[in-house]
Structures are given as structure tokens and as C-alpha cells.
Amino acid sequence: MLGIAGVDGNGQDELCEVLEGLRSPDSGSVSIEGNDITHQRARGYIENGISYIPADRKGVGLVANMSVVENIALKGYCRPPMERGRIFMDWAYITDFAAERVKDYDVQIPDLFAPVRVLSGGNLQKLMLSREISDTTKVIIAMQPTWGLDVGAAEFVHKRLLEAREAGAAVILISKELQELTSLSDRIAVMYGGEISGVVEGPQKTDVEKIGLLMAGIRERA
């Protein structure tokens, strides 16, 4: 798990958009398992196993007025088994799949066809995790995944991200909370002025002051 630290406005949002295929980089490239996907659209990034958990649950991650079932379908609607015959969607399969994911992630809902706008923040986040994490996930980009959540929901999110890491997925965790980053990350890259100002290995054993200096743009002398 790679943590990304930095004061707001130092390029974290833009980095996420590039890594998810929502923004074209001015330079450099994005590759996964040796496959250059830089110029693919966001769908191509998804097909290559990249999942995105944005900070804005209702505005970006989920569609507030759509149902739980419809939001679950947003990622896989255009391919089998959700798609049938290149024209139709298999709503019976999608409904069963949504029910399974909701149960597995303990999402508390009125019913599967309720609009997600009625859900609490914790349940919105669980629902998004249930859609984004699967056996085919290779990379998870998690932006402020516990923002605004209570302790129980935050612990649930941490547990699922750690489970995904143990299952073989790479996790990029962007957070304002240094404690969250240092407790979960295997290493932390610090952003300042749109660049990586330094990388901290073994953050659990690193003085937080060192990370703070990097966040202020003060690099270690060679």
C-alpha cells in the first residue's frame, strides 16, 4: 500500500485523475503490468483492473438518484455477465449480484431499488467499495476513503483495503490524515507543488516531523 501525503492543492486530485484515465498527462506514461494504457479512456483503465474510490461519494462515486442495483451496475454494465447480446442488460443477474455484494459488505439499505441518496455516508462508502473491489482488481486508488465517516465505518474501510492488499491488489491511499497514512501504508510518497518531494519507507517507524518537512517542500539533503 502506497500512501500519498500532502497539503491540499499540491496535485493529489490531478494525480488521481491521471491514474484513473480521467485526465491526460502532459508528460510521462501510465503502465500496468508492462502494458502502456496512457492514451486509453477511463473504460480502458477499468478493463485493465484499476478501481477508483473518489472522495466525493454522491457527486462522483455514485449517482444519488439511481438505485442501489443501478449503481452496482455502473462499472460492469457494458460487458458479460451484466450485458447480454451486446444490446440488453441482464437485470435478473444484476439484481442477484447486487444483493450478494450488499450482504458481503454489510450495506444497510431500505431495499435494492431505493435511491442511494437515502443512505448514510458509511453505507454509501461500503456500497462503493462493494462495486470497486473484486477478484479482478489489480490497483485501487482510494481518495480520502474515510472522510466524514464514524469510527466503525472507517475501521470497516481500512479492513477491506488491507484485505484487498493481502489478496494481491496494489493500493494507492490518498489521505489528509497522517495517522491513517502511517498506520496503513507500507511506504509514503509526499507531494509538494505537483511533484513527489520524497518517499518515506517504513512510515510506522518514521518521525512524523520528517513527513511534515517534505509536505512543506523541504527535501532531505543528499
Backbone torsions as a table, in degrees:
resi	resn	phi	psi	omega
1	MET	NA	123.1	178.8
2	LEU	-102.5	119.0	176.6
3	GLY	-88.1	144.3	175.0
4	ILE	-117.5	115.3	-180.0
5	ALA	-108.3	159.2	177.0
6	GLY	156.6	153.5	174.9
7	VAL	-68.7	143.2	179.0
8	ASP	-49.5	140.0	176.4
9	GLY	90.2	11.2	-179.8
10	ASN	-103.4	18.4	173.3
11	GLY	109.7	2.0	-178.5
12	GLN	-63.2	-44.3	-179.6
13	ASP	-62.3	-45.1	-179.1
14	GLU	-65.0	-38.2	177.3
15	LEU	-60.1	-46.2	178.8
16	CYS	-60.2	-43.0	-178.3
17	GLU	-64.6	-38.2	177.0
18	VAL	-66.3	-44.9	-177.1
19	LEU	-69.8	-18.1	179.4
20	GLU	-103.7	0.8	178.1
21	GLY	81.3	15.6	179.7
22	LEU	-92.4	-9.7	-180.0
23	ARG	-144.6	137.2	177.5
24	SER	-84.5	131.7	179.7
25	PRO	-72.8	148.4	176.0
26	ASP	-72.0	-28.1	178.4
27	SER	-154.5	169.9	179.9
28	GLY	81.5	-173.7	-177.1
29	SER	-148.0	163.4	176.0
30	VAL	-120.3	122.2	-179.8
31	SER	-130.1	147.5	173.6
32	ILE	-134.1	123.6	-176.8
33	GLU	53.7	39.3	178.4
34	GLY	81.2	0.2	-178.3
35	ASN	-100.4	115.5	-179.6
36	ASP	-74.1	118.1	-178.6
37	ILE	-118.1	15.1	-172.6
38	THR	-51.1	-43.8	-171.8
39	HIS	-98.8	11.0	174.8
40	GLN	-81.0	158.9	175.2
41	ARG	-78.0	174.2	-178.6
42	ALA	-56.0	-36.5	178.1
43	ARG	-59.7	-38.1	178.1
44	GLY	-64.3	-37.3	177.3
45	TYR	-64.5	-42.7	178.4
46	ILE	-61.5	-44.5	-178.6
47	GLU	-64.4	-23.0	177.8
48	ASN	-90.1	9.3	172.3
49	GLY	92.5	17.4	179.5
50	ILE	-96.8	126.8	179.0
51	SER	-113.4	146.4	-176.0
52	TYR	-127.7	125.6	175.4
53	ILE	-114.7	93.9	-175.6
54	PRO	-75.2	161.4	179.5
55	ALA	-68.6	-34.9	-178.2
56	ASP	-87.5	99.0	-174.1
57	ARG	-67.4	-49.6	-175.3
58	LYS	-81.0	-36.0	-174.8
59	GLY	-82.1	-28.3	-175.9
60	VAL	-123.0	-47.9	-173.9
61	GLY	-74.1	-34.4	-176.6
62	LEU	-135.1	160.2	176.2
63	VAL	-104.4	110.8	-167.8
64	ALA	-56.7	-38.6	-175.1
65	ASN	-88.9	-3.6	176.2
66	MET	-89.9	157.6	-176.4
67	SER	-76.2	169.5	175.5
68	VAL	-56.9	-47.3	-179.7
69	VAL	-59.8	-45.9	-178.0
70	GLU	-65.4	-38.5	178.4
71	ASN	-67.5	-35.9	175.5
72	ILE	-63.0	-34.8	-176.2
73	ALA	-77.3	-12.6	-172.7
74	LEU	-59.3	-29.0	-175.6
75	LYS	-87.7	-35.5	-173.6
76	GLY	-115.1	13.8	-173.4
77	TYR	-63.3	-24.9	-172.0
78	CYS	-96.9	12.0	177.7
79	ARG	-146.6	156.9	177.1
80	PRO	-60.4	152.2	2.7
81	PRO	-85.2	-3.9	178.2
82	MET	-72.0	-35.7	178.0
83	GLU	-87.9	144.7	179.8
84	ARG	-135.6	117.5	176.0
85	GLY	69.7	23.8	177.2
86	ARG	64.8	-0.1	-177.6
87	ILE	-124.9	-43.9	-170.8
88	PHE	-103.8	160.4	172.7
89	MET	-109.4	138.9	-179.4
90	ASP	-87.8	87.6	-174.4
91	TRP	-68.3	-27.6	176.7
92	ALA	-64.9	-45.3	177.6
93	TYR	-64.1	-45.5	-177.0
94	ILE	-61.0	-40.6	-180.0
95	THR	-64.8	-43.7	177.8
96	ASP	-64.6	-40.6	179.6
97	PHE	-63.9	-43.8	179.1
98	ALA	-62.3	-41.6	179.2
99	ALA	-61.8	-38.8	179.2
100	GLU	-66.7	-43.4	-179.5
101	ARG	-67.9	-40.7	178.7
102	VAL	-61.1	-41.2	179.4
103	LYS	-68.0	-44.5	-177.5
104	ASP	-63.0	-34.0	-177.7
105	TYR	-101.6	9.7	175.4
106	ASP	53.0	45.7	178.6
107	VAL	-83.9	120.3	-179.0
108	GLN	-85.9	113.4	-176.1
109	ILE	-133.2	154.3	174.3
110	PRO	-65.4	-47.3	173.3
111	ASP	-166.4	170.2	-173.3
112	LEU	-66.2	-21.2	-176.1
113	PHE	-104.6	12.6	175.5
114	ALA	-77.3	143.6	176.1
115	PRO	-66.3	141.9	-174.6
116	VAL	-69.5	-12.2	179.6
117	ARG	-63.0	-18.5	-178.5
118	VAL	-85.8	-5.9	-176.6
119	LEU	-84.0	152.5	175.2
120	SER	-72.0	165.8	179.5
121	GLY	-57.6	-42.2	-179.6
122	GLY	-63.4	-40.9	-179.6
123	ASN	-73.7	-31.9	173.3
124	LEU	-61.4	-43.2	-178.6
125	GLN	-68.1	-40.1	176.9
126	LYS	-61.9	-41.0	179.6
127	LEU	-62.6	-42.7	179.8
128	MET	-65.7	-41.1	177.0
129	LEU	-61.5	-40.4	-178.5
130	SER	-62.8	-31.2	178.4
131	ARG	-81.0	-36.5	-170.6
132	GLU	-86.8	-25.0	-177.1
133	ILE	-102.9	123.0	179.4
134	SER	-147.7	-179.6	179.8
135	ASP	-66.7	-20.9	-178.3
136	THR	-95.5	0.1	-178.9
137	THR	-70.9	127.3	178.5
138	LYS	-106.0	-35.1	-179.1
139	VAL	-137.6	132.4	174.5
140	ILE	-115.1	123.1	174.8
141	ILE	-104.4	108.9	-175.1
142	ALA	-111.4	112.5	-177.3
143	MET	-102.5	113.8	-179.8
144	GLN	46.8	55.1	-171.2
145	PRO	-68.5	-16.4	-179.5
146	THR	-115.5	13.4	-179.1
147	TRP	-61.2	126.3	176.2
148	GLY	76.2	6.9	-178.2
149	LEU	-94.6	154.2	174.2
150	ASP	-76.6	173.9	-173.7
151	VAL	-60.2	-43.6	-178.0
152	GLY	-63.1	-44.5	179.8
153	ALA	-67.2	-38.5	179.2
154	ALA	-63.9	-41.8	178.1
155	GLU	-63.5	-37.9	178.3
156	PHE	-62.7	-44.8	179.3
157	VAL	-61.4	-46.1	178.6
158	HIS	-58.8	-44.1	-179.3
159	LYS	-60.0	-44.5	-178.0
160	ARG	-68.4	-37.3	177.8
161	LEU	-66.6	-40.8	178.2
162	LEU	-67.1	-38.0	176.1
163	GLU	-62.9	-40.7	178.3
164	ALA	-63.7	-40.5	177.4
165	ARG	-62.5	-44.5	179.9
166	GLU	-65.3	-27.2	179.1
167	ALA	-81.0	-4.8	174.9
168	GLY	114.6	-2.9	178.8
169	ALA	-81.5	144.2	170.9
170	ALA	-84.7	139.2	-178.9
171	VAL	-121.3	126.7	172.8
172	ILE	-107.3	112.1	-174.2
173	LEU	-107.8	114.0	177.8
174	ILE	-105.4	121.7	-175.9
175	SER	-148.8	150.2	173.4
176	LYS	-81.2	-18.4	-174.0
177	GLU	-90.3	109.4	-179.7
178	LEU	-62.8	-34.8	179.8
179	GLN	-63.2	-40.5	177.8
180	GLU	-62.9	-44.6	-178.7
181	LEU	-65.4	-46.1	-176.2
182	THR	-70.6	-29.2	-178.2
183	SER	-80.7	-25.9	-175.1
184	LEU	-105.5	-31.1	-169.4
185	SER	-80.5	147.2	172.1
186	ASP	-82.4	-29.0	172.2
187	ARG	-155.9	161.1	-176.9
188	ILE	-128.3	128.3	170.9
189	ALA	-100.2	132.7	-177.3
190	VAL	-106.0	130.8	180.0
191	MET	-102.9	138.7	174.2
192	TYR	-149.3	126.7	178.4
193	GLY	61.5	32.6	178.1
194	GLY	80.9	7.5	-179.7
195	GLU	-130.2	162.6	173.1
196	ILE	-82.1	113.4	-178.1
197	SER	-85.7	-13.7	178.0
198	GLY	173.9	160.7	178.1
199	VAL	-124.5	130.5	-177.9
200	VAL	-108.4	120.1	176.6
201	GLU	-90.4	146.0	179.4
202	GLY	55.5	57.8	-173.4
203	PRO	-62.4	-23.9	179.4
204	GLN	-63.4	-24.9	-177.7
205	LYS	-107.2	9.0	-176.3
206	THR	-100.3	140.5	175.9
207	ASP	-63.6	128.0	-179.3
208	VAL	-59.6	-28.2	179.4
209	GLU	-59.6	-35.6	179.0
210	LYS	-62.8	-43.4	178.4
211	ILE	-65.9	-40.0	178.5
212	GLY	-60.3	-40.3	178.6
213	LEU	-65.0	-40.5	177.7
214	LEU	-65.2	-36.8	177.8
215	MET	-65.1	-25.2	177.8
216	ALA	-89.9	3.5	177.0
217	GLY	85.9	11.7	-179.8
218	ILE	-94.6	106.8	-177.6
219	ARG	-87.8	155.4	176.1
220	GLU	-70.1	142.4	176.3
221	ARG	-76.2	142.5	-179.8
222	ALA	-68.2	NA	NA
